[in-house]
Amino acid sequence: SYELMINGVGFSNYGVAMTPTAYSAVANFGDTVLRASGTTTATDLILTSSSGGNLYLATGPSVSTDTAKLTVTAAGSVGIGTTTPNWTLQVASATPYIGITDTDAAVNQKHWLLSSLNGSFNIGTSSDALTATSSRFTITSLGRVGIGTTTPTDEFVVSNSGSDNVFVSVTTPGISGPQQAGINLVSLANNTSLGTAGNKGWTMFARGNAWSGTTSHQNDLGISY
């Protein structure tokens, strides 16, 4: 039973009923306190509470663990997609995403996403049309971290999709040019360079030889000024 039902079709011609009608019962969830009826019972919107003090918002002919969309427990925990949230906020789905949108951002730069997919935590972006989603940062269930890749094979992997060049820099802000302090780790066309900002430092070539001060020599070991 329920104390109040709003019944109508579309967005007009609503009526208020104070007694039950031929809708399915709300089993194991307590009494329905508010029901907005659609054109069929499958599109009904139900607000109900339980004897334990939980509040549920559901869709469909009745409230169950399958139809409840939003749950607020007596302890104040909020569940989206789950009726038993274990934390202050828990989002549950086969493909759970949490979106953060900046409506003033440039084209295709408005949406950042948090997701838990196949055991990995991902931070990514989506296009304005919400049709192209890209992961920028990943932590796998093994504790491996990937930037630019969702499948890091080592503890820390940086990948630049579509390019042979990858730059990892530690620099001092406010200073530019050769005087800038810092370390650059660069992967260029299968060669790896390590040096200070603005300088070439050491380069390890794909064939295993190493040179300092240049990225072009092919002898096993050398220094160039």
DOKOL-351219 format. One record per residue: residue number from 1; residue in one letter; x, y, z of N, C-alpha, C in turn. Coordinates in pm, 1 decimal. Atoms other than C-alpha are relative to their C-alpha. Layout:
<recs>
NUM/A/X/Y/Z/X/Y/Z/X/Y/Z;
...
</recs>
This chain:
<recs>
1/S/84.5/-119.1/0.0/0.0/0.0/0.0/87.3/123.0/0.0;
2/Y/-75.5/-123.8/-1.1/101.7/362.1/-24.2/-93.9/114.5/31.1;
3/E/80.7/-112.9/-45.2/-16.6/694.2/111.4/-32.6/97.4/-112.1;
4/L/21.1/-97.1/106.6/16.5/894.4/-210.5/46.3/-58.0/-131.3;
5/M/-38.7/41.7/134.1/17.8/802.9/-581.4/-35.2/111.8/-95.6;
6/I/25.4/-97.9/104.6/53.7/1049.0/-868.0/-14.9/-76.2/-130.1;
7/N/29.9/82.2/116.6/-104.9/903.3/-1178.7/-40.4/89.5/-116.9;
8/G/37.0/-78.4/115.8/-124.2/1046.2/-1528.3/75.5/-46.1/-121.7;
9/V/-65.8/33.4/125.2/-6.6/1030.4/-1888.6/71.5/124.4/-50.7;
10/G/-76.2/-114.8/47.7/267.0/1252.9/-2025.3/32.7/92.0/115.5;
11/F/-33.2/-98.2/-102.3/319.7/1575.0/-1828.3/-122.7/78.0/45.9;
12/S/122.0/-68.5/-41.4/-42.1/1670.7/-1770.0/-101.5/-102.1/47.5;
13/N/112.2/85.1/-39.3/-367.6/1531.9/-1635.3/37.9/-96.4/112.5;
14/Y/-38.0/83.9/-113.3/-220.7/1404.9/-1309.5/-109.7/0.7/105.5;
15/G/94.5/9.7/-110.1/-440.4/1284.5/-1024.9/68.7/-57.3/120.9;
16/V/-56.2/49.5/-124.4/-375.0/1191.2/-663.9/-92.4/-107.3/56.1;
17/A/77.6/109.2/-57.5/-491.4/856.8/-521.2/50.7/-28.5/140.0;
18/M/-38.7/24.4/-138.4/-493.5/787.3/-149.2/-14.8/-146.0/40.2;
19/T/15.2/141.4/-29.9/-572.7/415.2/-171.3/70.0/-80.9/-105.5;
20/P/-72.5/81.4/96.2/-392.7/128.5/-343.7/-81.8/-28.9/-124.1;
21/T/62.1/46.8/122.4/-465.1/34.4/-703.8/64.7/-131.6/-38.3;
22/A/-44.7/134.8/38.0/-376.0/-277.0/-903.6/146.2/-4.7/-41.0;
23/Y/-142.7/8.0/27.2/0.4/-220.3/-899.3/62.0/-109.8/85.0;
24/S/-67.4/105.9/-75.2/245.5/-486.2/-781.7/38.5/49.5/138.6;
25/A/-33.6/-35.6/-137.3/319.7/-491.9/-411.4/148.8/28.3/13.2;
26/V/-139.8/-30.0/-28.9/643.2/-359.9/-267.7/46.2/-99.5/105.4;
27/A/-35.6/108.4/-91.3/774.7/-683.2/-116.1/136.0/24.2/63.3;
28/N/-125.9/-4.0/-75.3/1043.6/-671.7/154.3/63.9/138.4/4.9;
29/F/-59.2/-133.6/-3.4/1100.0/-299.0/114.6/-86.7/100.3/77.0;
30/G/84.8/-92.7/-73.0/818.9/-150.1/323.1/-104.4/61.5/-90.3;
31/D/110.5/-61.3/73.0/541.5/78.9/204.4/49.4/106.3/-96.4;
32/T/-29.1/-105.5/95.4/553.8/297.4/-103.7/-52.9/131.6/53.8;
33/V/44.0/-129.2/-50.3/539.5/661.8/2.6/-37.1/94.6/-113.2;
34/L/34.0/-84.7/113.0/523.4/819.0/-343.9/20.9/-78.1/-127.3;
35/R/-11.5/72.2/126.9/457.2/677.4/-687.7/-47.8/90.2/-112.0;
36/A/37.2/-73.9/119.8/459.5/862.9/-1020.2/-18.4/-100.8/-111.4;
37/S/32.8/103.9/94.9/286.3/648.3/-1279.3/20.4/47.3/-143.0;
38/G/-16.6/-27.6/141.6/392.1/640.1/-1644.3/-111.1/-64.1/-80.6;
39/T/101.7/60.0/85.8/201.2/501.6/-1941.6/-16.4/-148.6/27.1;
40/T/6.6/139.6/-42.4/285.0/148.2/-1818.0/67.3/-10.6/135.1;
41/T/-62.0/16.8/-131.1/387.3/11.4/-1479.4/151.5/-13.9/-10.5;
42/A/-144.7/14.8/17.4/733.7/-56.9/-1624.5/71.5/134.0/5.5;
43/T/-61.7/-132.9/-1.5/793.6/319.4/-1639.9/-36.6/78.6/125.4;
44/D/33.6/-67.2/-125.2/663.7/399.1/-1290.8/126.5/41.9/74.2;
45/L/-107.1/-46.9/-87.5/887.4/595.9/-1054.7/-49.8/-12.4/143.5;
46/I/45.3/32.3/-135.3/867.0/477.6/-692.6/100.6/50.4/102.1;
47/L/-81.0/-40.4/-114.8/998.4/635.4/-373.6/-54.3/-75.8/120.3;
48/T/46.9/84.0/-109.5/981.6/398.4/-78.3/104.7/-7.5/109.3;
49/S/-90.6/16.6/-113.6/1132.7/329.9/261.7/-15.0/-140.2/56.1;
50/S/4.0/132.2/-60.6/1213.4/15.0/456.2/-12.0/13.7/150.7;
51/S/12.4/-1.8/-145.6/1157.5/-80.3/817.8/132.6/31.4/66.5;
52/G/-131.2/-30.5/-55.5/1533.2/-41.7/867.5/40.5/144.5/-15.0;
53/G/-28.9/-142.5/13.7/1516.4/326.4/776.7/68.4/38.0/-128.8;
54/N/-60.7/-31.5/128.4/1659.3/300.8/424.0/-103.0/62.5/-93.1;
55/L/85.4/-65.5/98.8/1518.7/513.8/140.8/42.3/-47.6/-138.7;
56/Y/-28.7/53.5/132.6/1491.7/375.5/-214.8/-75.5/78.9/-106.6;
57/L/63.3/-56.8/118.3/1419.8/533.7/-552.7/13.0/-104.3/-110.0;
58/A/-0.6/110.5/94.3/1320.0/273.5/-811.8/-88.8/29.8/-119.5;
59/T/87.4/-7.4/116.3/1161.8/231.3/-1153.5/-59.8/-137.9/-24.8;
60/G/63.3/127.5/30.1/919.0/-36.2/-1265.4/-124.7/-22.5/82.3;
61/P/125.3/28.6/-70.7/610.0/-205.4/-1123.1/15.7/-16.5/150.0;
62/S/-22.2/18.8/-143.0/769.7/-274.7/-783.2/145.8/27.2/31.5;
63/V/-136.5/-27.9/-44.6/1081.3/-213.2/-578.9/70.2/-130.8/34.6;
64/S/-81.8/116.8/-32.3/1353.8/-478.2/-562.7/145.9/40.4/-15.1;
65/T/-142.1/-28.6/18.2/1731.9/-502.4/-568.1/33.2/23.4/-147.5;
66/D/-24.7/-18.7/143.2/1703.2/-506.6/-950.0/-52.5/133.9/-51.0;
67/T/61.6/-122.6/52.0/1482.0/-199.3/-991.3/41.8/124.9/76.6;
68/A/-41.7/-115.9/-78.6/1618.4/26.6/-716.2/120.5/67.2/-65.3;
69/K/-108.0/-74.3/66.2/1835.0/296.4/-879.2/85.0/79.1/97.8;
70/L/-70.4/-82.4/-98.1/1925.6/504.9/-574.8/-41.8/-44.0/139.3;
71/T/26.6/41.0/-137.7/1956.2/402.3/-209.9/72.2/93.6/96.0;
72/V/-61.2/-74.3/-109.9/2017.8/612.6/99.1/-28.9/-79.5/126.8;
73/T/19.1/83.9/-117.9/2075.3/399.5/408.2/-24.2/85.3/123.9;
74/A/23.0/-69.7/-125.9/1983.0/488.9/762.6/129.2/57.6/55.7;
75/A/-130.3/-48.6/-46.7/2357.0/534.6/828.7/52.0/116.4/-83.5;
76/G/-41.6/-112.9/83.2/2378.5/796.5/551.4/82.4/-37.8/-120.4;
77/S/-73.9/43.7/119.1/2556.5/585.1/287.9/-91.3/7.1/-121.6;
78/V/76.6/-13.9/124.2/2446.5/639.9/-72.8/46.5/-105.3/-99.4;
79/G/-31.6/100.0/100.6/2428.4/362.0/-329.8/-69.4/31.2/-130.6;
80/I/55.8/-14.0/134.0/2377.6/405.7/-703.9/24.5/-132.6/-71.1;
81/G/-13.8/131.5/60.7/2308.5/72.1/-869.3/15.7/-111.8/100.3;
82/T/-8.4/100.2/-105.3/2326.3/-109.3/-534.4/-88.8/42.6/116.2;
83/T/83.0/-30.2/-116.3/2090.6/-132.8/-235.9/74.1/-22.5/130.6;
84/T/-79.4/25.8/-120.7/2369.8/-222.6/6.9/135.3/70.5/-8.4;
85/P/-128.5/-70.5/8.5/2636.2/51.2/-15.7/83.4/-21.6/124.8;
86/N/-91.6/25.1/-111.6/2938.7/-27.1/201.5/82.5/122.2/37.6;
87/W/-76.5/-121.6/-24.5/3095.0/319.0/179.0/-91.3/121.3/-9.4;
88/T/80.6/-121.6/2.4/2976.8/679.0/196.5/-70.0/18.2/-134.5;
89/L/59.7/0.5/133.7/2917.6/667.2/-181.8/53.0/-120.9/-75.0;
90/Q/-40.0/116.9/78.4/2920.9/346.4/-386.0/-81.1/-4.1/-128.4;
91/V/63.2/9.3/131.3/2847.4/324.3/-759.5/27.8/-139.3/-54.6;
92/A/-14.6/138.2/45.5/2785.0/-26.2/-894.3/-65.0/-17.9/-136.4;
93/S/50.2/26.3/135.0/2741.9/-137.8/-1255.3/95.1/-97.7/-66.3;
94/A/-90.4/84.9/77.2/2883.5/-380.7/-1509.2/112.6/83.2/-61.0;
95/T/-101.1/-93.2/51.9/3070.6/-77.7/-1651.7/-17.1/134.0/71.7;
96/P/24.8/-121.9/-78.1/3070.7/186.4/-1374.9/89.7/116.5/-41.9;
97/Y/-71.5/-123.9/31.1/3170.4/541.7/-1467.3/-53.0/112.1/89.6;
98/I/37.5/-124.5/-65.5/3169.2/866.8/-1270.9/55.2/113.2/-85.8;
99/G/-41.6/-108.0/89.0/3179.9/1178.4/-1489.0/7.5/133.5/70.7;
100/I/-14.8/-137.4/-47.6/3302.6/1528.7/-1405.6/4.6/89.0/-124.2;
101/T/14.3/-79.3/122.2/3198.0/1789.2/-1663.6/19.7/148.3/27.3;
102/D/-21.3/-144.5/-2.6/3326.7/2143.9/-1711.4/-69.7/58.4/-122.8;
103/T/79.8/-47.5/113.1/3061.6/2309.8/-1928.5/65.1/116.2/-74.2;
104/D/-66.4/-114.2/64.1/3290.7/2607.7/-2004.1/126.7/-39.3/-75.6;
105/A/-124.3/43.4/64.4/3581.5/2398.4/-2139.5/-13.8/-0.3/-151.8;
106/A/-2.0/-1.7/146.4/3683.3/2388.3/-2506.4/-62.5/-126.9/-56.1;
107/V/62.1/113.5/68.0/3546.5/2144.7/-2762.1/75.6/-129.8/32.3;
108/N/-53.8/133.1/-31.6/3602.1/1779.6/-2662.0/97.8/-0.2/116.8;
109/Q/-84.6/-6.1/-119.6/3771.8/1887.0/-2337.7/-83.5/16.2/127.3;
110/K/91.1/-27.9/-110.9/3468.3/1901.3/-2107.5/-9.9/-113.6/101.2;
111/H/35.3/114.2/-83.4/3443.0/1549.6/-1965.4/121.8/-80.8/45.6;
112/W/-96.5/92.3/-57.8/3674.5/1360.9/-1729.1/-77.2/-112.7/67.1;
113/L/70.2/117.5/-48.9/3578.7/1008.1/-1623.9/85.9/-81.3/95.8;
114/L/-60.9/98.3/-89.2/3662.9/777.0/-1335.1/-72.8/-131.4/-22.8;
115/S/65.2/128.3/27.0/3598.3/408.1/-1397.8/77.8/-114.7/62.2;
116/S/-59.6/125.2/-45.9/3663.9/59.3/-1265.0/-40.6/-106.6/-100.5;
117/L/30.4/92.1/109.1/3689.9/-183.0/-1557.4/98.9/-116.9/1.1;
118/N/-82.5/121.2/7.8/3817.8/-541.4/-1558.8/111.4/-1.8/104.6;
119/G/-96.8/2.3/-107.9/3997.6/-493.1/-1228.0/97.3/116.3/1.6;
120/S/-89.9/-115.5/6.8/4172.6/-169.1/-1327.6/-76.1/129.0/29.0;
121/F/54.7/-134.0/-23.0/4110.2/187.6/-1209.8/52.1/90.9/-109.5;
122/N/-37.7/-84.0/113.1/4108.1/437.0/-1495.5/-47.4/143.8/19.1;
123/I/39.7/-139.9/14.1/4102.7/813.6/-1537.0/9.5/32.4/-147.9;
124/G/-0.1/-24.5/144.1/4003.6/922.3/-1886.4/-84.7/118.7/-38.2;
125/T/77.3/-110.6/54.0/3825.8/1171.7/-2107.7/-101.0/-53.2/-101.4;
126/S/97.8/35.1/102.4/3530.4/1168.5/-2343.9/-27.2/121.9/-85.9;
127/S/32.1/-108.1/92.4/3426.9/1374.3/-2644.1/-130.9/66.2/39.3;
128/D/125.7/-68.5/-27.8/3141.3/1624.3/-2636.4/-119.5/-85.9/-38.3;
129/A/108.7/87.3/44.8/2927.8/1371.7/-2824.9/-9.4/-127.2/83.8;
130/L/-4.1/117.0/-89.7/3018.5/1109.2/-2558.9/12.9/-130.8/-77.3;
131/T/-16.3/119.6/83.6/3111.1/866.4/-2836.7/143.8/-48.5/-4.4;
132/A/-141.7/38.5/3.9/3491.9/858.6/-2795.3/58.8/18.5/139.7;
133/T/-55.7/-2.5/-135.1/3635.9/768.9/-2452.9/142.1/-53.1/-1.5;
134/S/-140.8/37.8/-2.4/4011.7/753.4/-2391.2/50.5/-1.9/144.1;
135/S/-60.9/8.6/-132.6/4196.8/638.1/-2077.9/136.2/67.8/-1.9;
136/R/-127.3/-71.4/-10.4/4484.8/864.3/-1971.4/90.0/-57.8/109.4;
137/F/-75.9/47.9/-116.2/4588.4/700.3/-1642.9/-65.8/-128.4/49.4;
138/T/53.2/129.8/-40.4/4550.1/338.3/-1527.1/82.2/-58.3/114.3;
139/I/-63.8/81.8/-103.0/4627.8/140.4/-1211.3/-64.8/-136.9/-7.2;
140/T/55.0/134.4/14.0/4587.1/-234.6/-1259.5/-15.5/-66.5/136.5;
141/S/18.0/75.1/-124.1/4487.2/-491.5/-997.4/132.2/-50.7/55.8;
142/L/-133.7/40.9/-43.6/4857.5/-586.4/-980.3/81.8/116.8/54.2;
143/G/-71.0/-117.7/-49.0/4951.7/-231.1/-880.0/86.3/67.9/-104.0;
144/R/-77.6/-63.5/106.4/5106.9/-143.4/-1216.2/-69.0/128.3/-46.4;
145/V/51.4/-131.5/38.4/5069.3/215.6/-1335.2/31.1/25.5/-146.4;
146/G/-18.7/-32.5/140.6/5018.1/316.7/-1696.1/-48.2/140.1/-31.2;
147/I/39.8/-130.3/52.0/5010.7/663.9/-1849.5/-0.4/-11.3/-151.7;
148/G/12.1/15.8/144.4/4881.1/654.6/-2205.5/-22.7/-143.6/-42.4;
149/T/26.8/140.1/29.7/4819.0/279.7/-2183.2/-86.6/-59.8/110.7;
150/T/84.9/67.8/-98.2/4557.1/63.0/-2010.7/53.6/-137.7/35.9;
151/T/-57.2/132.5/-24.9/4779.2/-246.7/-2011.3/149.2/9.0/29.4;
152/P/-143.2/-8.1/-32.6/5110.7/-161.5/-1841.3/55.1/-137.6/34.4;
153/T/-61.0/131.3/-22.4/5338.4/-466.3/-1845.9/108.6/4.6/107.3;
154/D/-97.4/-17.6/-107.3/5582.1/-322.8/-1589.3/-61.2/88.7/107.4;
155/E/54.0/-77.2/-112.4/5544.2/-133.0/-1261.2/-40.5/140.9/-40.3;
156/F/33.5/-135.4/46.2/5541.5/203.8/-1441.8/29.9/9.5/-148.9;
157/V/-14.7/-6.3/145.4/5483.2/248.1/-1815.9/-59.8/130.4/-51.2;
158/V/48.3/-120.9/66.0/5453.5/570.5/-2016.1/-2.5/-26.4/-149.1;
159/S/14.9/26.4/142.8/5321.3/541.2/-2372.0/-60.4/121.8/-68.5;
160/N/53.5/-110.1/80.3/5257.7/803.5/-2638.9/-59.6/-60.4/-126.0;
161/S/66.5/67.9/110.2/5003.5/648.8/-2873.4/15.1/77.9/-130.1;
162/G/-12.6/-62.5/130.9/5069.4/719.1/-3241.1/131.9/70.4/-22.6;
163/S/-128.6/-67.9/14.4/5424.9/847.5/-3183.6/110.6/-88.4/55.5;
164/D/-116.9/72.8/-50.3/5773.7/697.3/-3136.6/69.3/74.1/113.1;
165/N/-69.0/-85.2/-96.3/5869.8/980.7/-2901.0/-76.5/5.8/131.8;
166/V/57.9/-9.6/-133.6/5805.1/969.3/-2524.5/95.2/82.0/86.4;
167/F/-80.2/-86.2/-84.8/5925.7/1239.4/-2283.2/-47.1/-12.1/144.2;
168/V/27.2/-4.8/-143.2/5945.8/1208.9/-1902.9/97.6/100.2/59.1;
169/S/-85.8/-109.4/-44.6/6078.6/1527.5/-1741.0/-23.6/33.7/146.2;
170/V/5.2/-57.9/-133.9/6159.1/1652.8/-1392.8/75.0/131.8/-8.9;
171/T/-62.3/-129.9/25.3/6225.8/2026.4/-1418.3/-31.1/99.3/111.6;
172/T/21.3/-109.1/-94.4/6250.6/2345.4/-1212.4/-87.3/106.2/-65.2;
173/P/87.2/-99.9/62.1/5961.5/2586.7/-1280.4/61.7/139.1/2.1;
174/G/-43.8/-138.8/4.0/6030.4/2945.7/-1380.4/132.2/22.2/-70.3;
175/I/-127.7/-13.1/69.4/6359.6/2872.8/-1561.3/-7.5/-79.0/-129.1;
176/S/4.2/67.8/128.7/6392.1/2786.3/-1930.0/138.1/-0.4/-63.4;
177/G/-125.9/4.2/72.2/6670.7/2702.2/-2171.4/101.0/-90.8/66.1;
178/P/-105.4/88.2/-52.6/7004.5/2531.7/-2094.4/21.6/13.4/149.3;
179/Q/-21.7/-19.9/-143.2/7009.4/2680.8/-1742.5/-105.6/-69.9/85.6;
180/Q/106.6/64.3/-74.5/6694.6/2492.1/-1646.9/49.2/-129.2/63.7;
181/A/-41.0/121.5/-70.3/6766.9/2229.7/-1381.4/-106.8/-107.0/-16.0;
182/G/96.5/108.0/11.6/6608.0/1889.6/-1416.5/58.0/-117.8/-75.0;
183/I/-41.8/121.0/69.5/6628.2/1547.0/-1576.3/-104.6/-36.7/-103.9;
184/N/87.9/46.4/105.9/6480.0/1432.1/-1906.2/31.0/-146.0/-32.0;
185/L/-12.1/136.6/48.6/6421.5/1067.4/-1992.8/-82.7/-7.6/-127.3;
186/V/65.2/-11.9/129.7/6340.5/1048.3/-2363.1/18.5/-128.3/-79.9;
187/S/-7.3/113.1/92.1/6257.9/759.5/-2595.3/-29.0/52.5/-139.5;
188/L/11.8/-53.6/135.2/6320.2/861.9/-2957.0/31.8/-109.2/-100.4;
189/A/-19.5/97.4/108.5/6269.4/612.6/-3239.7/85.2/-118.1/45.1;
190/N/-65.8/119.5/-53.9/6381.7/313.4/-3028.3/130.9/28.1/73.3;
191/N/-118.0/-36.8/-77.3/6671.0/506.1/-2869.2/-45.8/65.7/130.3;
192/T/35.5/-57.8/-128.5/6667.6/615.3/-2504.4/107.5/97.2/43.7;
193/S/-93.8/-103.4/-43.0/6827.0/939.5/-2380.2/-30.9/42.0/142.4;
194/L/11.8/-49.1/-136.2/6891.6/1055.1/-2025.4/91.4/120.0/14.0;
195/G/-82.3/-119.3/-13.1/7006.7/1408.8/-1958.7/-71.7/108.0/77.4;
196/T/62.4/-113.0/-66.3/6941.8/1741.9/-1793.1/-81.0/78.7/-101.6;
197/A/85.2/-78.5/88.9/6683.9/1981.1/-1934.6/84.2/87.8/-90.4;
198/G/-72.5/-81.0/97.0/6815.1/2141.5/-2252.9/130.2/-62.1/-46.3;
199/N/-124.0/66.7/38.9/7106.4/1895.7/-2286.8/-29.2/-145.1/-38.0;
200/K/22.6/134.0/50.9/7139.5/1560.7/-2460.8/36.2/-108.6/99.8;
201/G/-38.3/99.0/-98.2/7315.5/1374.9/-2180.8/44.7/-129.8/-65.5;
202/W/-36.9/131.6/51.7/7356.9/1001.6/-2242.5/-112.2/-56.8/-84.7;
203/T/96.3/66.4/87.8/7187.5/811.2/-2524.0/34.7/-147.4/-12.2;
204/M/-14.7/143.6/19.5/7140.2/434.0/-2532.0/-71.9/-38.0/-129.2;
205/F/58.5/34.6/128.2/7085.7/311.9/-2889.0/-59.7/-140.6/3.9;
206/A/69.1/128.2/4.1/6870.3/16.5/-2984.3/97.3/-116.9/-8.4;
207/R/-97.2/107.8/16.1/7180.4/-189.7/-3071.7/84.7/-20.4/125.2;
208/G/-66.2/19.7/-127.9/7311.5/-142.0/-2715.0/118.6/91.2/24.2;
209/N/-112.9/-90.2/-23.4/7586.8/120.6/-2766.7/-47.7/128.7/64.8;
210/A/36.1/-118.7/-76.1/7595.1/436.4/-2553.5/94.2/114.9/-33.1;
211/W/-79.3/-120.0/25.9/7711.6/792.4/-2621.8/-50.8/113.4/87.7;
212/S/34.9/-118.5/-77.1/7718.9/1112.3/-2417.4/15.4/123.9/-86.7;
213/G/-6.7/-126.7/71.8/7639.8/1451.1/-2571.7/-50.2/-5.9/-142.5;
214/T/50.2/9.9/136.4/7493.3/1320.1/-2898.7/-102.3/-112.3/-7.4;
215/T/99.0/106.6/21.9/7208.1/1108.3/-3029.1/20.9/-67.2/-134.9;
216/S/-17.5/50.3/136.3/7369.3/1005.0/-3360.0/115.1/-98.5/-17.1;
217/H/-116.5/87.1/18.0/7692.5/806.9/-3299.2/-38.1/-147.0/12.2;
218/Q/30.9/142.0/2.4/7702.0/433.6/-3356.7/110.8/-87.7/58.9;
219/N/-101.1/80.3/-67.0/8022.9/324.4/-3176.7/-53.9/-49.3/133.9;
220/D/51.7/62.6/-121.1/7988.9/114.9/-2864.4/-8.4/96.7/117.3;
221/L/-0.9/-92.1/-113.5/8082.7/390.6/-2617.6/78.9/122.2/-39.3;
222/G/-75.3/-120.2/35.0/8186.1/751.1/-2659.1/-58.5/123.3/63.5;
223/I/42.2/-129.9/-52.5/8163.7/1113.7/-2549.5/22.1/103.1/-107.9;
224/S/-8.9/-103.9/100.2/8093.5/1404.5/-2781.5/-29.7/134.1/64.3;
225/Y/19.6/-133.2/-57.2/8121.1/1778.8/-2702.6/-45.5/96.2/-108.9;
</recs>
